[in-house]
Amino acid sequence: MSLSSSMHTPQRGGSNNNNNNNSIVVGTPSYYHSLEEDDSFDSPPVRATPIKATATTPNNNNRQPHRESDGLLNHSYHNAAVNSSFSSAEDDELNEFYNNENNENNHNDSGLLKFLRLHMVVIGVLSALIIISVLTSSLVLSNKRLTHVATEQHCSSHCKYQLVESIPDQVDLELLPGTNYTVNAWLDIINNAQKTLKIAAFYSNLRNDYKEPHNIGGWMGNQIMEAIVKAHERGVAVTLVQNSPVPGLTHSDTDWLRDNKIATVVYVDWGAAFGGVLHTKMLISDDVRFYVGSANLDWTSLAQVKELGIYVSDCSCLAGDIEKIWGAYKYVGSNLKSNLKNMAHGFPSALETKINIHHPLSISFANDPSQSGKMFFSSGPQAVNPLERTNDIAALLSVINGATRTLSISVMDYLPLDTYGSPRSFWGEIEDALKNAITRNVTVQMLISKWSHSSDLQVPVISSLNKFGSFCKFSNTKNHTSNPWCTGSITVKLFEIPDAKGYEPIPFTRVNHAKFMVSDNTLYLSTSNWSYDYFYRTAGVSLVTTHPNIRQTVQDIFTRDWNSAYVAQPDNDEMEILSY
């Protein structure tokens, strides 16, 4: 079903850059492949230390040496001396006696040996049969899994996609051709649901009284809530998995849906289980259509905050796989009661995936048949990932490390720190990868949001990155070499959305909340900000794809934003303004 603009806001047009990059590359160094397969990769590698033999000197004071061997030798020598005194007659009698006794013992020993050998043969045969049986079962299971992988890695050509944005009121940014608004995608997912509607949310804030002026956008949240109620009325099973209520964030809509028996609600105490929050944002209906992106279940995410996500429809292979991530959240909240100690045997096999960084889906779309690409979902933290799901930070780093020419990054917060942990510490995985990209001649452009809730810790972070951005230029000039060190660079700019006119400011709005990265070959579209906490404690999910047109459209969105009036590069004076 095509997405028609059901909104009362005017449709907006814009230019489209058709310079598509047709290269299809998943840039994953071999060492990230090995890390992904190792559940312990979060820990730094440990160099094996040779074990040296060390002589120890016991305290021999007032101790006699232990001479068991001497005692045996002395005993044998004594017996030999006694035996030598026997007469030759006595020797003959003794020899005859010993010969007869030995013959009888040999006969008995022969029977015992035959008995033991027979039993050993029987045991050996049984052991061999058991081993063969186990190996045969393993081979059959492996063959079934390999067959499953081979058939699961190709997606139906009936799939359709659409990139969707939320653009705040009075922000002069136009939708690109072929894209749509977030609210339209959500309405399409909910209104077309026939059996199931599954939602994962951080919090809920759809119903509101912001009715005037119309452009304030409160009607968008109310329409979404009405659509959910109507879905329930036509028999759709609505299930909402949400982070347990936290101070400062509303959950009244969620409780209202539960109390009126419109939705089954599973609260997940993510803080108790992992130390963070359930930060994922997704809607799935009938396991064939879904949205994933940066928009919260909040009317302001539709009307007053800049967001980016993707809507995929008629696509059971992709929707079914992201549903497994939603299912893992539900399992933690309902089956494990948000306590990982209750997990005795891991996640159910039904939540395992065969689609990952090593085995991405090969997919083409019915509404874009000329192109195809690879695609998979990554998730974090690692502890919530069932078997073979790619960890989110590994996917992010693979995109950075696979870039050959350009990296375009848009994220609300970037802090190379363990911000909320104790003790707080520097975290350099992303920063090191970005700086390494520069030395590989990659040009990096990065948008970080500036708003009333920006951390002042970003001030030295942005300054440091911009200064390092001139590393290649400086080193080449300084060295005066005919073979330049590198040609890469990094430029960080601030994205600031001004308050709207005509109504009072709305709390926690007017910010670029999108979270994505585009390289010259891959798109990483995420729900997570960039700091340690989001990848190691907080639930997040990302779509990673090499599809040329999807990648290029997001690149065009970034370029539109980068060149807009809302973006500026901070100089020394502006860096002081960041200290709110």
C-alpha positions as CSV (number, residue, x, y, z in Angstrom):
1,M,0.0,0.0,0.0
2,S,1.5,3.3,-1.0
3,L,1.9,5.9,1.6
4,S,-0.4,8.8,0.9
5,S,0.0,12.0,2.9
6,S,-2.9,11.8,5.3
7,M,-1.5,14.9,7.1
8,H,-3.1,18.3,6.9
9,T,0.4,19.8,6.6
10,P,1.3,20.7,3.0
11,Q,3.4,18.3,1.0
12,R,6.9,19.6,0.5
13,G,9.2,19.0,-2.4
14,G,12.9,19.3,-3.0
15,S,15.8,18.4,-5.2
16,N,17.3,14.9,-5.3
17,N,20.9,14.1,-5.9
18,N,20.8,11.2,-8.3
19,N,24.5,10.5,-8.2
20,N,24.1,7.1,-6.7
21,N,27.0,5.0,-5.5
22,N,26.6,1.5,-6.9
23,S,29.4,-0.1,-4.9
24,I,28.2,-2.7,-2.5
25,V,30.8,-3.3,0.3
26,V,30.4,-4.3,3.8
27,G,33.6,-3.0,5.5
28,T,34.3,-5.4,8.3
29,P,38.0,-6.1,9.1
30,S,38.7,-9.8,9.9
31,Y,39.4,-8.9,13.5
32,Y,35.9,-7.6,14.0
33,H,34.5,-10.9,12.6
34,S,36.4,-12.8,15.3
35,L,35.3,-10.4,18.0
36,E,31.7,-10.8,16.9
37,E,31.9,-14.5,17.3
38,D,33.4,-14.2,20.7
39,D,31.1,-13.4,23.6
40,S,33.9,-12.0,25.6
41,F,35.1,-9.5,23.0
42,D,34.0,-6.6,25.2
43,S,37.1,-7.2,27.3
44,P,40.5,-6.1,25.9
45,P,42.7,-8.9,24.5
46,V,45.1,-10.5,27.1
47,R,48.6,-11.4,26.0
48,A,49.6,-14.8,27.2
49,T,52.6,-14.8,29.6
50,P,55.1,-17.7,29.5
51,I,55.1,-19.6,32.7
52,K,58.7,-20.0,34.1
53,A,59.7,-23.0,36.2
54,T,60.7,-21.7,39.6
55,A,62.9,-23.7,41.9
56,T,61.8,-23.6,45.5
57,T,64.0,-24.4,48.5
58,P,62.3,-26.2,51.4
59,N,63.3,-25.5,54.9
60,N,65.4,-28.6,55.8
61,N,66.2,-27.5,59.4
62,N,65.7,-30.4,61.9
63,R,64.3,-32.7,59.1
64,Q,65.6,-36.0,57.9
65,P,65.4,-36.7,54.2
66,H,62.4,-38.8,53.1
67,R,64.0,-42.1,51.8
68,E,61.2,-44.4,50.7
69,S,63.3,-45.6,47.8
70,D,66.2,-46.4,50.2
71,G,63.9,-48.4,52.4
72,L,62.8,-50.5,49.4
73,L,66.3,-51.1,48.3
74,N,67.4,-52.1,51.8
75,H,64.5,-54.5,52.1
76,S,65.4,-56.2,48.9
77,Y,69.0,-56.5,49.8
78,H,68.1,-58.1,53.2
79,N,66.0,-60.7,51.4
80,A,68.8,-61.5,49.0
81,A,71.2,-62.1,51.9
82,V,68.8,-64.5,53.7
83,N,68.1,-66.5,50.5
84,S,71.8,-66.9,49.9
85,S,72.1,-69.1,53.0
86,F,69.7,-71.7,51.7
87,S,71.3,-75.1,50.8
88,S,71.0,-76.3,47.2
89,A,68.4,-79.0,48.3
90,E,66.3,-76.4,49.8
91,D,66.7,-74.4,46.6
92,D,65.5,-77.3,44.5
93,E,62.4,-77.7,46.6
94,L,61.7,-74.1,46.6
95,N,62.2,-73.8,42.9
96,E,59.7,-76.7,42.3
97,F,57.2,-75.1,44.6
98,Y,57.5,-71.7,43.0
99,N,57.3,-73.2,39.5
100,N,54.1,-75.0,40.3
101,E,52.6,-72.0,41.9
102,N,53.6,-69.7,39.0
103,N,52.0,-72.1,36.5
104,E,48.7,-72.1,38.4
105,N,48.9,-68.3,38.7
106,N,49.7,-67.9,35.0
107,H,46.7,-70.1,34.1
108,N,44.4,-68.0,36.3
109,D,45.9,-64.7,35.0
110,S,45.3,-65.9,31.4
111,G,41.6,-66.4,32.1
112,L,41.3,-63.0,33.8
113,L,43.1,-61.3,30.9
114,K,40.7,-62.9,28.4
115,F,37.8,-61.7,30.5
116,L,39.1,-58.2,30.7
117,R,40.0,-58.0,27.0
118,L,36.5,-59.1,26.1
119,H,34.9,-56.4,28.3
120,M,37.3,-53.8,26.9
121,V,36.3,-54.7,23.3
122,V,32.6,-54.5,24.3
123,I,33.1,-51.1,26.0
124,G,35.1,-49.8,23.0
125,V,32.4,-50.8,20.5
126,L,29.7,-49.2,22.6
127,S,31.7,-46.0,22.9
128,A,32.3,-45.9,19.2
129,L,28.6,-46.3,18.5
130,I,27.8,-43.5,20.9
131,I,30.4,-41.2,19.3
132,I,29.1,-42.0,15.8
133,S,25.5,-41.3,16.9
134,V,26.4,-37.9,18.5
135,L,28.5,-36.9,15.4
136,T,25.7,-38.0,13.1
137,S,23.2,-35.9,15.0
138,S,25.5,-32.9,15.0
139,L,26.1,-33.2,11.2
140,V,22.4,-33.5,10.6
141,L,21.7,-30.5,12.7
142,S,24.5,-28.5,11.1
143,N,23.2,-29.5,7.7
144,K,19.7,-28.3,8.6
145,R,21.2,-25.0,9.9
146,L,23.3,-24.5,6.8
147,T,20.2,-25.2,4.6
148,H,18.2,-22.8,6.8
149,V,20.9,-20.1,6.3
150,A,21.0,-20.6,2.6
151,T,17.3,-20.2,2.2
152,E,16.9,-17.4,4.7
153,Q,19.5,-15.0,3.2
154,H,17.3,-13.9,0.2
155,C,14.3,-11.7,0.8
156,S,11.1,-11.4,-1.2
157,S,11.0,-8.9,-4.0
158,H,7.5,-7.8,-2.8
159,C,9.2,-5.7,0.0
160,K,8.8,-2.0,-0.2
161,Y,10.6,0.7,1.8
162,Q,10.3,4.4,2.5
163,L,12.6,6.7,4.5
164,V,10.6,8.9,6.8
165,E,11.3,12.1,8.7
166,S,9.9,14.3,11.4
167,I,10.6,18.0,10.6
168,P,9.7,20.4,13.4
169,D,7.2,23.1,12.8
170,Q,8.7,26.3,11.2
171,V,11.9,24.5,10.2
172,D,12.7,25.3,6.6
173,L,13.8,21.8,5.5
174,E,12.0,20.1,2.7
175,L,11.3,16.4,2.4
176,L,13.3,14.7,-0.3
177,P,11.4,13.0,-3.2
178,G,10.3,9.5,-2.3
179,T,10.4,10.1,1.4
180,N,7.5,10.8,3.8
181,Y,6.6,12.0,7.3
182,T,6.9,9.7,10.4
183,V,3.3,10.2,11.3
184,N,2.1,8.9,7.9
185,A,4.3,5.7,8.3
186,W,3.0,5.0,11.8
187,L,-0.7,5.4,10.7
188,D,-0.1,3.1,7.8
189,I,1.4,0.4,10.0
190,I,-1.4,0.7,12.6
191,N,-4.3,1.0,10.1
192,N,-3.2,-2.0,8.1
193,A,-2.7,-4.3,11.1
194,Q,-5.1,-7.3,10.9
195,K,-3.7,-9.6,13.6
196,T,-0.9,-8.1,15.7
197,L,0.6,-4.7,16.6
198,K,3.8,-4.8,18.5
199,I,5.5,-1.7,19.9
200,A,8.7,-1.1,21.7
201,A,9.1,2.3,23.5
202,F,11.1,4.2,26.0
203,Y,8.0,6.0,27.2
204,S,4.6,7.2,25.9
205,N,3.2,10.7,25.4
206,L,0.7,10.6,22.5
207,R,-2.5,12.2,23.9
208,N,-2.2,15.9,24.5
209,D,-4.2,19.2,24.6
210,Y,-2.0,21.1,22.1
211,K,-4.8,21.7,19.6
212,E,-4.2,25.4,18.8
213,P,-2.6,26.6,16.7
214,H,-3.0,23.6,14.3
215,N,0.6,23.8,13.2
216,I,1.8,23.0,16.7
217,G,1.1,19.4,15.8
218,G,-0.6,18.0,18.8
219,W,-3.2,16.4,16.6
220,M,-0.6,13.9,15.3
221,G,-0.2,12.2,18.6
222,N,-4.0,12.1,19.1
223,Q,-4.4,10.5,15.7
224,I,-1.9,7.7,16.5
225,M,-3.6,6.9,19.8
226,E,-7.0,6.8,18.1
227,A,-5.6,4.4,15.5
228,I,-4.3,2.1,18.2
229,V,-7.7,2.0,19.8
230,K,-9.5,1.3,16.5
231,A,-7.0,-1.5,15.8
232,H,-8.0,-3.1,19.1
233,E,-11.6,-2.7,18.2
234,R,-11.2,-4.7,15.0
235,G,-9.6,-7.5,16.8
236,V,-5.9,-6.7,16.6
237,A,-3.8,-8.0,19.5
238,V,-1.8,-4.9,20.7
239,T,1.3,-5.5,22.8
240,L,3.5,-2.7,24.1
241,V,6.9,-3.5,25.6
242,Q,8.2,-0.4,27.4
243,N,10.9,0.6,29.8
244,S,9.7,0.7,33.4
245,P,8.6,4.2,34.4
246,V,11.4,6.6,35.3
247,P,11.1,10.0,36.9
248,G,10.5,12.8,34.5
249,L,9.1,10.7,31.7
250,T,5.3,10.1,31.3
251,H,3.8,6.7,31.0
252,S,0.1,7.6,31.4
253,D,-0.8,6.6,27.8
254,T,0.7,3.1,28.4
255,D,-1.2,2.7,31.6
256,W,-4.4,3.9,30.0
257,L,-4.1,1.3,27.2
258,R,-3.5,-1.4,29.8
259,D,-6.2,-0.3,32.2
260,N,-8.8,-0.2,29.4
261,K,-7.7,-3.6,28.2
262,I,-6.7,-2.2,24.8
263,A,-3.1,-3.4,25.0
264,T,-1.1,-6.0,26.8
265,V,1.7,-4.0,28.5
266,V,5.1,-5.5,29.5
267,Y,7.2,-3.2,31.5
268,V,10.9,-4.0,31.5
269,D,13.1,-2.8,34.4
270,W,16.1,-2.3,32.1
271,G,18.0,-0.6,34.9
272,A,17.8,-3.6,37.1
273,A,18.7,-6.0,34.3
274,F,21.4,-4.0,32.5
275,G,21.9,-0.7,34.2
276,G,20.5,1.4,31.4
277,V,17.1,2.0,29.7
278,L,15.1,0.4,26.9
279,H,15.7,3.1,24.3
280,T,14.6,1.2,21.2
281,K,11.7,2.7,19.1
282,M,9.9,0.3,16.8
283,L,6.4,-0.5,15.6
284,I,5.6,-3.9,13.9
285,S,2.2,-5.1,12.5
286,D,1.4,-8.6,11.4
287,D,5.1,-9.3,11.3
288,V,5.2,-8.0,7.7
289,R,5.6,-4.2,8.1
290,F,7.6,-2.1,10.6
291,Y,9.1,1.2,11.5
292,V,12.5,1.6,13.2
293,G,14.2,4.9,13.9
294,S,14.9,7.7,16.3
295,A,11.2,8.8,17.0
296,N,9.9,8.1,20.5
297,L,6.2,7.2,21.1
298,D,5.6,10.9,21.7
299,W,3.5,13.5,19.8
300,T,6.5,15.9,19.9
301,S,8.6,13.3,18.1
302,L,6.2,13.7,15.2
303,A,5.7,17.4,15.2
304,Q,8.4,19.3,17.2
305,V,11.6,17.2,17.0
306,K,13.7,16.3,14.0
307,E,13.8,12.5,13.5
308,L,14.8,9.9,10.9
309,G,13.6,6.3,10.4
310,I,12.6,3.8,7.8
311,Y,9.3,2.2,7.1
312,V,9.3,-1.3,5.4
313,S,6.1,-3.1,4.3
314,D,5.1,-6.4,2.7
315,C,8.4,-7.8,3.9
316,S,8.1,-10.8,6.3
317,C,11.8,-11.7,6.1
318,L,12.9,-8.3,7.6
319,A,9.9,-7.7,9.8
320,G,10.1,-11.2,11.2
321,D,13.8,-10.7,12.1
322,I,13.3,-7.3,13.8
323,E,10.3,-8.9,15.6
324,K,12.9,-11.3,17.2
325,I,14.6,-8.3,18.8
326,W,11.2,-7.1,20.1
327,G,10.6,-10.6,21.4
328,A,13.9,-10.6,23.3
329,Y,12.8,-7.5,25.1
330,K,9.4,-9.0,25.9
331,Y,11.1,-12.2,27.2
332,V,13.3,-10.2,29.5
333,G,10.4,-8.4,31.0
334,S,7.8,-11.2,31.2
335,N,9.7,-14.5,31.5
336,L,12.8,-13.3,33.3
337,K,11.0,-10.6,35.3
338,S,13.9,-8.2,34.4
339,N,16.4,-10.4,36.2
340,L,19.1,-12.1,34.1
341,K,19.7,-14.6,36.9
342,N,16.5,-16.2,35.9
343,M,17.9,-17.1,32.5
344,A,19.1,-20.7,33.0
345,H,19.6,-21.8,29.4
346,G,19.7,-18.6,27.3
347,F,17.0,-17.2,25.0
348,P,14.5,-19.5,23.3
349,S,15.7,-20.8,19.9
350,A,12.8,-19.0,18.2
351,L,14.6,-15.7,19.0
352,E,17.8,-16.7,17.4
353,T,18.7,-15.3,14.0
354,K,20.7,-16.3,10.9
355,I,20.8,-12.7,9.6
356,N,23.9,-10.9,10.7
357,I,27.0,-9.1,9.7
358,H,28.5,-12.4,8.3
359,H,25.3,-13.5,6.6
360,P,23.3,-10.4,5.6
361,L,20.1,-10.5,3.6
362,S,20.3,-9.9,-0.1
363,I,17.3,-7.7,-0.8
364,S,15.7,-5.8,-3.6
365,F,12.5,-3.8,-3.2
366,A,9.4,-3.7,-5.4
367,N,9.3,0.1,-5.4
368,D,13.0,0.3,-6.3
369,P,13.6,-2.8,-8.5
370,S,16.7,-1.5,-10.3
371,Q,18.9,-1.8,-7.2
372,S,19.6,-4.4,-4.5
373,G,21.8,-4.6,-1.5
374,K,22.8,-6.3,1.7
375,M,20.9,-5.6,5.0
376,F,20.8,-6.8,8.6
377,F,19.9,-5.6,12.1
378,S,22.3,-5.1,14.9
379,S,21.3,-4.9,18.6
380,G,22.7,-4.1,22.0
381,P,23.8,-4.6,24.6
382,Q,25.4,-7.9,23.9
383,A,23.7,-9.6,26.9
384,V,20.3,-9.2,25.4
385,N,21.3,-10.6,22.0
386,P,20.2,-14.2,21.3
387,L,22.5,-16.5,19.3
388,E,24.2,-15.0,16.2
389,R,22.7,-11.5,16.5
390,T,25.3,-8.9,15.6
391,N,26.2,-6.6,18.5
392,D,25.4,-3.0,17.8
393,I,28.8,-1.4,18.6
394,A,30.5,-4.0,16.3
395,A,28.2,-3.0,13.5
396,L,28.9,0.7,14.0
397,L,32.7,0.1,14.0
398,S,32.5,-2.1,10.9
399,V,30.9,0.8,9.0
400,I,33.6,3.3,10.1
401,N,36.4,0.8,9.4
402,G,34.9,0.0,6.0
403,A,34.7,3.6,4.8
404,T,37.1,4.3,1.9
405,R,36.3,7.9,1.0
406,T,33.6,9.6,3.1
407,L,31.8,9.4,6.5
408,S,28.7,11.6,7.2
409,I,27.5,11.3,10.8
410,S,24.4,12.9,12.4
411,V,23.8,12.2,16.1
412,M,22.2,14.1,19.0
413,D,24.9,13.4,21.6
414,Y,28.5,12.2,21.1
415,L,30.6,11.6,24.2
416,P,33.5,9.2,24.2
417,L,32.9,8.5,27.9
418,D,31.2,6.1,30.3
419,T,28.9,9.0,31.2
420,Y,26.6,7.4,33.7
421,G,28.8,4.7,35.1
422,S,31.0,4.6,38.2
423,P,33.8,5.3,38.1
424,R,33.4,7.6,35.0
425,S,36.0,6.9,32.4
426,F,37.2,7.6,28.8
427,W,35.8,5.3,26.1
428,G,37.7,5.5,22.9
429,E,36.3,2.8,20.6
430,I,34.4,5.2,18.3
431,E,36.9,8.1,18.6
432,D,39.9,5.8,17.7
433,A,38.0,4.4,14.7
434,L,37.2,7.9,13.5
435,K,40.8,9.1,13.8
436,N,42.1,6.0,12.1
437,A,39.7,6.7,9.3
438,I,41.3,10.1,8.8
439,T,44.7,8.5,8.4
440,R,43.1,6.2,5.7
441,N,42.3,9.4,3.7
442,V,38.6,9.4,4.7
443,T,36.8,12.8,4.9
444,V,34.6,12.8,8.0
445,Q,31.7,15.3,8.5
446,M,29.9,15.2,11.8
447,L,26.7,16.9,13.0
448,I,26.1,17.1,16.8
449,S,23.0,18.7,18.3
450,K,23.1,21.9,20.2
451,W,20.1,22.5,22.4
452,S,19.1,23.3,26.0
453,H,20.1,19.9,27.3
454,S,23.5,19.4,25.6
455,S,26.2,18.3,27.9
456,D,28.9,20.8,28.5
457,L,31.3,17.8,28.3
458,Q,30.9,18.0,24.5
459,V,32.8,21.3,24.4
460,P,36.3,19.8,24.7
461,V,35.2,16.7,22.7
462,I,34.2,18.8,19.7
463,S,37.2,21.0,20.0
464,S,39.5,18.0,20.1
465,L,38.0,16.4,17.1
466,N,38.2,19.6,15.0
467,K,41.8,20.1,16.0
468,F,42.7,16.5,15.1
469,G,40.8,17.0,11.8
470,S,43.8,19.0,10.5
471,F,46.3,16.3,11.4
472,C,46.9,15.2,7.8
473,K,47.2,18.7,6.5
474,F,49.6,19.7,9.3
475,S,51.8,16.6,9.1
476,N,52.2,16.9,5.3
477,T,53.1,20.6,5.5
478,K,55.5,20.0,8.4
479,N,57.3,17.0,6.8
480,H,57.5,18.5,3.3
481,T,57.5,15.0,1.9
482,S,56.8,14.0,-1.7
483,N,54.7,11.1,-0.3
484,P,52.0,12.7,1.9
485,W,51.2,11.0,5.2
486,C,47.4,11.2,4.6
487,T,44.7,13.4,3.1
488,G,41.8,12.7,5.4
489,S,40.0,15.2,7.6
490,I,37.2,15.6,10.2
491,T,34.9,18.6,10.6
492,V,32.4,18.8,13.4
493,K,29.5,21.2,13.2
494,L,26.6,22.1,15.5
495,F,23.0,21.6,14.5
496,E,20.7,24.0,16.4
497,I,16.9,24.4,15.8
498,P,15.4,27.7,17.0
499,D,12.2,28.0,19.1
500,A,9.0,28.3,17.1
501,K,7.0,31.5,17.0
502,G,3.4,31.9,18.0
503,Y,3.3,29.7,21.0
504,E,5.1,29.0,24.2
505,P,8.2,26.7,24.0
506,I,7.5,23.0,24.6
507,P,9.9,21.2,26.9
508,F,12.4,18.7,25.4
509,T,11.8,19.7,21.8
510,R,13.4,21.7,19.0
511,V,16.4,19.4,18.5
512,N,17.9,17.2,15.9
513,H,17.3,13.8,17.4
514,A,18.3,11.7,14.4
515,K,21.0,9.1,14.8
516,F,22.7,7.8,11.6
517,M,25.9,7.4,9.7
518,V,26.5,7.1,6.0
519,S,29.8,6.0,4.4
520,D,30.6,5.8,0.7
521,N,29.3,2.2,0.8
522,T,27.0,1.6,3.8
523,L,24.2,3.2,5.9
524,Y,23.9,2.7,9.6
525,L,20.5,3.9,10.8
526,S,20.1,3.7,14.6
527,T,18.1,4.5,17.8
528,S,21.2,5.1,19.9
529,N,23.2,8.2,20.8
530,W,27.0,7.7,20.8
531,S,28.4,7.1,24.2
532,Y,29.5,4.0,26.1
533,D,26.2,3.7,28.1
534,Y,24.1,3.4,24.9
535,F,26.0,0.5,23.6
536,Y,26.8,-1.5,26.8
537,R,23.9,-0.9,29.1
538,T,21.0,0.5,27.0
539,A,18.7,-1.3,24.5
540,G,19.2,0.0,21.0
541,V,18.7,-1.4,17.5
542,S,20.2,-0.4,14.1
543,L,19.6,-1.2,10.5
544,V,22.7,-1.6,8.4
545,T,22.5,-1.8,4.6
546,T,24.5,-1.3,1.5
547,H,21.4,-0.7,-0.7
548,P,22.7,2.1,-3.0
549,N,19.5,4.1,-3.2
550,I,18.6,3.9,0.5
551,R,22.2,4.9,1.3
552,Q,22.2,7.7,-1.2
553,T,18.9,9.2,0.0
554,V,20.1,9.4,3.6
555,Q,23.4,10.9,2.3
556,D,21.2,13.5,0.5
557,I,19.3,14.2,3.8
558,F,22.6,14.7,5.5
559,T,23.9,17.1,2.8
560,R,20.7,19.1,3.0
561,D,21.1,19.5,6.7
562,W,24.8,20.2,6.5
563,N,24.3,23.1,4.2
564,S,21.2,24.5,6.0
565,A,20.9,27.7,8.0
566,Y,20.6,25.6,11.2
567,V,24.2,24.3,11.1
568,A,27.4,26.2,12.0
569,Q,31.0,25.3,12.8
570,P,32.0,26.6,16.2
571,D,35.0,28.8,16.5
572,N,36.8,29.6,19.7
573,D,34.2,32.2,20.7
574,E,31.3,29.9,19.9
575,M,32.8,27.1,22.0
576,E,32.2,29.2,25.1
577,I,28.5,29.6,24.1
578,L,28.2,25.8,24.4
579,S,28.8,26.0,28.1
580,Y,25.2,26.4,29.2
